[in-house]
Amino acid sequence: MNQPNENRTGFLGTYFDRNAVLRIARLAGILGWVLLAFYVYITLISVGQFWSYVATGAASYEGTNIFDRLSIPTMQLSQLSPGLVYFTMLKVAQQALLILLDVEDNSRRAARKAH
């Protein structure tokens, strides 16, 4: 109860638990990389599997038009797009949390200087 006046400020903003925010931000960054690696792995497996089918003759481009031939690699690469979206959104969330933490630190510093 007997806290010095130095620790009290007139700033009435939300006080984040700094360590919890840093843990969540770090977790979001790590999860973004893990999901991106997973989707890259799945895409590489899919592309490798298709080309092994083509090499062994199990799948063939024979009898297909140019549009079908172009759509097959596009379908396999489109498996990567959710991973890119998840990665981007998690990295944006990570940076947004860090920015909000900096804004709060700056507000606290400004409130201390005002008193």
C-alpha positions in Angstrom: 0.0 0.0 0.0 2.9 2.4 0.6 4.1 2.8 -2.9 6.2 5.8 -3.8 4.7 8.4 -6.0 7.3 7.7 -8.7 5.5 4.5 -9.7 2.1 6.1 -9.9 1.1 7.9 -13.1 -2.0 9.7 -14.2 -2.2 7.4 -17.2 -5.5 5.5 -17.1 -5.0 3.3 -20.1 -5.1 -0.4 -20.2 -2.1 -2.0 -18.5 -1.0 -5.1 -20.4 1.0 -7.8 -18.7 4.2 -7.2 -20.6 5.5 -10.7 -20.3 2.2 -12.3 -21.4 2.1 -10.0 -24.5 5.6 -10.9 -25.4 4.9 -14.6 -25.0 1.8 -14.4 -27.2 3.7 -12.4 -29.8 6.5 -14.9 -29.8 4.0 -17.8 -30.0 2.3 -16.1 -33.0 5.6 -15.7 -34.8 6.6 -19.3 -34.2 3.2 -20.7 -35.1 3.3 -18.7 -38.4 6.7 -20.2 -39.3 5.5 -23.7 -38.4 2.3 -23.4 -40.5 4.2 -22.1 -43.4 6.7 -24.9 -43.2 3.9 -27.4 -43.0 2.2 -26.0 -46.1 5.4 -25.9 -48.0 6.1 -29.5 -47.1 2.6 -30.6 -48.2 3.0 -28.7 -51.5 6.4 -30.2 -52.2 5.0 -33.7 -51.4 2.1 -33.1 -53.8 4.3 -31.8 -56.6 6.8 -34.7 -56.1 4.0 -37.3 -56.1 2.5 -35.9 -59.3 5.7 -35.8 -61.2 6.6 -39.3 -60.0 3.2 -40.4 -61.5 4.1 -38.7 -64.7 7.6 -40.3 -64.8 6.2 -43.8 -64.2 3.3 -43.3 -66.7 0.5 -43.5 -64.1 -0.5 -40.0 -65.1 -0.2 -38.5 -68.5 -0.7 -35.2 -70.3 -1.8 -37.1 -73.4 -5.2 -36.0 -74.8 -5.3 -32.8 -72.7 -5.5 -29.3 -74.1 -3.1 -26.4 -73.1 -5.4 -25.0 -70.5 -5.6 -28.4 -68.6 -1.9 -28.7 -68.8 -1.4 -25.3 -67.2 -4.0 -25.9 -64.5 -2.4 -29.0 -63.0 0.7 -27.3 -61.6 -1.4 -24.3 -60.6 -3.7 -26.5 -58.5 -0.7 -28.0 -56.7 0.9 -24.6 -56.0 -2.5 -23.3 -54.8 -2.2 -25.6 -51.8 0.5 -23.2 -50.6 -1.8 -20.2 -50.5 -3.5 -20.9 -47.2 -0.1 -21.3 -45.6 1.0 -17.9 -46.9 -2.2 -16.3 -45.6 -1.8 -17.8 -42.2 1.9 -16.9 -42.0 1.1 -13.3 -43.1 -1.8 -12.9 -40.6 0.2 -14.3 -37.7 3.2 -12.2 -38.4 1.0 -9.1 -38.7 -0.7 -10.0 -35.3 2.8 -10.5 -33.8 3.9 -7.0 -35.0 0.6 -5.4 -34.0 1.0 -6.8 -30.4 4.5 -5.4 -30.2 3.4 -2.0 -31.5 0.6 -1.8 -29.0 3.0 -2.7 -26.2 5.4 0.1 -27.4 2.5 2.6 -27.5 1.6 1.7 -24.0 5.2 2.1 -22.8 5.4 5.5 -24.5 2.1 6.5 -22.9 3.3 5.5 -19.5 6.6 7.4 -20.0 4.7 10.5 -21.1 2.4 10.3 -18.1 5.4 10.0 -15.7 7.1 13.0 -17.3 3.9 15.1 -17.0 3.9 14.6 -13.2 
